[in-house]
């Protein structure tokens, strides 16, 4: 009698446990337990950390349901992997794709935020633009928007330059649209612990006034070895080597153009370069 009860109980146990094991195995094999389905995903665009040899990129994305709205932003990632805003957040909309053109050199991250009711999620993708084959100089950003009466900085970016110790550059701009406010050393120089000597002294109001009366900025600069950079006598690679500060003067578009350029090595030998890439500032 006891054996019969035991057999019946055992039979009932397996009848109950087998479906549970089957469901568990099915969930485990399909990844439902530890890999829940994405509520958002990229549909098209470069794979993560892809290097692009042109200055344009396109992304598209989707949410798990039709009621999703989205916004996106683009961050610039510097050599220390520090992100800064390149394009600020857009407003939420039904937009599910974007084409970014005339991008600058360097590493970027696009972040897309989706929301559906109280549910929000952000997906990210990093990529690198390597459209300019140096050695050369270009502006960063290539295209910039500036408000009337407000200031912003435009970087001078060196691209694939080897052993740069000094350079001279002449930059022209539309003096009716922009007011030149001065300049600062570039992050790529300060990160490598060099001192940067710049002449003429644009802290001098007379020199600054002359630049704004002519729409022309003449710069001569040398990189000097400091305690942190010794024994290096030059910098190589790609990065921002100077910052120009402008204020919007009147609405319209101003080109910023490098009309003369000289790059020097520590021995003062000339470094050959490819034609610089010009920039555009739109004043609103």
C-alpha positions as CSV (number, residue, x, y, z in Angstrom):
1,X,0.0,0.0,0.0
2,X,2.7,2.4,0.9
3,X,4.7,1.5,-2.3
4,X,1.5,2.2,-4.4
5,X,1.0,5.6,-2.8
6,X,4.6,6.4,-3.3
7,X,4.4,5.5,-7.0
8,X,1.3,7.6,-7.5
9,X,2.9,10.6,-5.8
10,X,6.0,10.2,-7.9
11,X,4.0,10.0,-11.0
12,X,2.1,13.2,-10.1
13,X,5.4,14.9,-9.3
14,X,6.8,14.3,-12.7
15,X,3.5,15.3,-14.4
16,X,3.8,18.7,-12.7
17,X,7.6,19.2,-13.0
18,X,8.1,18.3,-16.7
19,X,6.1,21.2,-18.1
20,X,7.9,23.6,-15.8
21,X,11.3,22.3,-17.0
22,X,10.2,22.5,-20.6
23,X,9.1,26.2,-20.2
24,X,12.4,27.0,-18.3
25,X,14.5,25.4,-21.1
26,X,12.5,27.1,-23.8
27,X,13.0,30.5,-22.1
28,X,16.7,29.8,-21.4
29,X,17.4,28.7,-25.0
30,X,15.6,31.7,-26.5
31,X,17.3,34.1,-24.1
32,X,14.1,35.4,-22.5
33,X,15.3,35.0,-18.9
34,X,18.6,36.8,-19.1
35,X,18.3,38.7,-22.4
36,X,14.9,40.4,-22.5
37,X,13.9,41.8,-26.0
38,X,15.0,45.3,-26.8
39,X,12.4,48.0,-26.6
40,X,14.5,50.1,-29.0
41,X,17.2,49.2,-31.5
42,X,19.2,50.6,-34.4
43,X,17.9,49.4,-37.8
44,X,20.8,50.8,-39.9
45,X,24.0,52.7,-39.6
46,X,27.7,51.9,-38.9
47,X,28.5,49.2,-36.5
48,X,29.9,50.2,-33.1
49,X,33.4,51.7,-33.3
50,X,33.5,51.6,-37.1
51,X,35.9,54.0,-38.8
52,X,34.4,56.0,-41.7
53,X,36.5,57.4,-44.5
54,X,34.0,60.1,-45.4
55,X,32.4,63.0,-43.5
56,X,28.8,61.8,-43.5
57,X,26.8,59.1,-41.8
58,X,23.2,58.0,-41.6
59,X,21.3,56.1,-38.8
60,X,17.8,54.8,-38.5
61,X,16.1,53.2,-35.4
62,X,12.8,51.8,-34.2
63,X,10.8,51.2,-31.0
64,X,8.8,48.2,-30.0
65,X,5.5,49.9,-30.6
66,X,4.0,52.6,-32.9
67,X,3.5,55.0,-30.0
68,X,7.2,55.7,-29.5
69,X,8.6,59.2,-29.9
70,X,12.4,59.8,-30.2
71,X,15.1,62.4,-29.8
72,X,18.8,62.2,-30.5
73,X,22.1,64.0,-29.8
74,X,25.7,63.6,-31.0
75,X,28.7,63.7,-28.6
76,X,32.4,64.3,-29.6
77,X,34.8,62.0,-27.8
78,X,38.3,63.4,-27.1
79,X,41.6,61.5,-26.8
80,X,41.0,61.0,-23.1
81,X,37.6,59.4,-23.9
82,X,35.8,62.5,-22.5
83,X,32.5,63.3,-24.2
84,X,31.3,66.8,-25.0
85,X,28.2,68.0,-26.8
86,X,28.6,68.2,-30.6
87,X,24.9,68.4,-31.5
88,X,22.5,69.0,-28.6
89,X,19.3,67.0,-27.9
90,X,16.6,67.5,-30.5
91,X,12.9,67.7,-29.5
92,X,10.9,64.5,-29.2
93,X,9.2,63.5,-32.4
94,X,8.3,60.5,-34.6
95,X,11.5,60.9,-36.5
96,X,13.3,57.5,-36.9
97,X,16.3,58.4,-39.0
98,X,18.9,61.1,-39.4
99,X,21.7,61.9,-41.9
100,X,24.7,63.8,-40.5
101,X,26.8,65.6,-43.1
102,X,30.1,67.5,-43.2
103,X,31.2,66.0,-39.9
104,X,34.5,66.8,-38.3
105,X,37.4,64.5,-37.8
106,X,37.4,62.4,-34.7
107,X,35.4,60.0,-32.6
108,X,31.6,60.5,-32.0
109,X,28.7,58.9,-30.2
110,X,25.1,59.2,-31.2
111,X,22.5,58.7,-28.5
112,X,18.9,58.1,-29.3
113,X,16.3,58.3,-26.5
114,X,12.9,56.8,-27.0
115,X,9.8,57.0,-24.8
116,X,6.5,55.3,-24.7
117,X,4.2,56.3,-21.8
118,X,6.4,56.1,-18.7
119,X,8.9,53.9,-20.4
120,X,12.2,55.5,-21.6
121,X,15.3,54.0,-23.0
122,X,18.6,55.3,-24.6
123,X,20.6,53.4,-27.2
124,X,24.1,54.4,-28.2
125,X,26.5,53.9,-31.1
126,X,30.1,55.1,-31.4
127,X,32.0,55.8,-34.7
128,X,35.1,57.6,-36.0
129,X,35.3,60.0,-38.9
130,X,38.6,59.8,-40.8
131,X,37.7,61.7,-44.0
132,X,40.7,64.0,-44.2
133,X,44.0,62.3,-45.0
134,X,46.7,64.6,-43.7
135,X,49.0,66.2,-43.0
136,X,46.8,69.2,-42.9
137,X,44.9,71.7,-40.8
138,X,41.1,72.2,-40.6
139,X,38.5,73.9,-38.5
140,X,36.6,72.1,-35.7
141,X,33.7,72.4,-36.1
142,X,33.6,72.7,-39.8
143,X,30.1,74.0,-39.6
144,X,29.1,76.1,-36.5
145,X,26.0,78.0,-35.5
146,X,26.3,81.1,-33.4
147,X,23.8,83.5,-31.9
148,X,24.0,87.3,-32.4
149,X,25.7,88.8,-29.3
150,X,26.9,85.4,-28.0
151,X,30.4,83.8,-28.1
152,X,31.7,80.4,-29.2
153,X,35.1,78.9,-29.9
154,X,36.2,77.3,-33.2
155,X,39.1,75.0,-33.0
156,X,42.0,74.7,-35.4
157,X,42.6,70.9,-35.8
158,X,45.8,69.3,-37.0
159,X,45.3,66.1,-38.9
160,X,48.0,63.4,-39.2
161,X,50.9,65.9,-38.7
162,X,54.2,64.5,-37.7
163,X,56.7,66.4,-35.4
164,X,55.0,69.8,-35.3
165,X,57.0,72.3,-33.3
166,X,55.8,75.7,-34.7
167,X,53.4,77.0,-37.3
168,X,52.1,80.2,-38.9
169,X,48.6,80.7,-40.2
170,X,46.5,83.5,-41.6
171,X,42.7,83.2,-41.2
172,X,40.1,85.5,-42.8
173,X,36.5,85.9,-41.8
174,X,33.5,88.2,-42.6
175,X,33.9,91.1,-40.3
176,X,30.3,92.2,-40.9
177,X,29.0,89.0,-39.4
178,X,31.6,88.1,-36.8
179,X,33.7,89.8,-34.2
180,X,37.0,88.1,-33.2
181,X,37.3,88.0,-29.4
182,X,40.7,86.3,-29.0
183,X,42.3,82.9,-28.8
184,X,43.4,80.2,-26.4
185,X,45.8,77.2,-26.6
186,X,44.3,73.9,-27.9
187,X,43.5,70.9,-25.8
188,X,45.8,68.6,-27.7
189,X,48.7,70.9,-26.8
190,X,47.9,71.3,-23.1
191,X,47.3,67.5,-22.8
192,X,50.8,66.8,-23.9
193,X,52.2,69.4,-21.4
194,X,53.7,71.9,-23.9
195,X,53.7,75.6,-23.5
196,X,52.3,77.5,-26.4
197,X,53.8,80.9,-27.3
198,X,51.5,83.0,-29.6
199,X,52.3,86.3,-31.3
200,X,51.0,88.8,-31.8
201,X,49.4,89.2,-28.4
202,X,45.6,89.2,-29.0
203,X,45.0,90.3,-25.4
204,X,46.2,93.7,-26.7
205,X,43.0,95.7,-27.6
206,X,44.7,97.5,-30.5
207,X,45.8,94.3,-32.1
208,X,42.4,92.8,-31.6
209,X,40.8,95.9,-33.1
210,X,43.0,95.7,-36.2
211,X,42.0,92.1,-36.8
212,X,38.3,93.1,-36.6
213,X,38.8,96.0,-38.9
214,X,40.5,93.9,-41.6
215,X,38.8,90.5,-41.1
216,X,42.2,88.9,-40.9
217,X,43.9,87.0,-38.1
218,X,47.7,86.5,-38.3
219,X,49.1,83.9,-35.9
220,X,52.6,82.8,-35.3
221,X,53.0,80.1,-32.6
222,X,55.7,77.8,-31.2
223,X,55.4,74.8,-28.8
224,X,57.9,74.9,-26.0
225,X,59.1,71.9,-24.0
226,X,58.0,72.0,-20.4
227,X,58.6,69.8,-17.4
228,X,55.7,67.5,-18.3
229,X,56.7,67.2,-22.0
230,X,60.4,66.8,-21.7
231,X,62.3,65.4,-23.6
232,X,59.8,65.7,-26.5
233,X,60.3,68.6,-28.8
234,X,57.1,68.3,-30.9
235,X,53.7,66.8,-31.1
236,X,52.4,64.3,-33.7
237,X,49.0,62.9,-34.7
238,X,45.6,64.6,-34.8
239,X,43.9,67.0,-32.3
240,X,42.9,70.6,-31.5
241,X,46.0,72.9,-31.4
242,X,44.3,76.3,-31.1
243,X,40.9,77.8,-30.2
244,X,39.5,81.0,-31.9
245,X,36.8,82.8,-30.0
246,X,34.1,84.7,-32.1
247,X,31.0,86.6,-31.2
248,X,28.0,86.9,-33.5
249,X,27.7,90.4,-34.9
250,X,24.9,90.2,-37.5
251,X,22.7,87.4,-38.9
252,X,24.1,85.7,-42.0
253,X,26.8,83.2,-43.0
254,X,30.6,83.8,-42.8
255,X,33.2,81.5,-44.2
256,X,36.4,81.1,-42.2
257,X,39.3,80.4,-44.5
258,X,43.0,79.6,-44.1
259,X,44.8,81.7,-46.7
260,X,48.4,81.1,-45.7
261,X,50.0,78.2,-43.7
262,X,53.5,77.1,-42.7
263,X,54.2,74.1,-40.5
264,X,57.7,73.6,-39.0
265,X,59.5,70.7,-37.3
266,X,61.9,71.1,-34.3
267,X,64.8,71.6,-36.7
268,X,62.7,74.4,-38.4
269,X,62.4,72.3,-41.5
270,X,59.1,72.8,-43.4
271,X,56.5,70.1,-43.1
272,X,54.6,69.4,-46.4
273,X,50.8,69.6,-46.1
274,X,47.6,69.1,-48.1
275,X,45.3,72.0,-48.7
276,X,43.5,73.0,-45.5
277,X,39.7,72.5,-45.1
278,X,37.7,75.7,-44.6
279,X,34.8,76.3,-42.3
280,X,31.5,78.0,-42.1
281,X,29.8,79.9,-39.3
282,X,26.1,80.7,-39.5
283,X,25.0,83.6,-37.3
284,X,21.3,83.5,-36.2
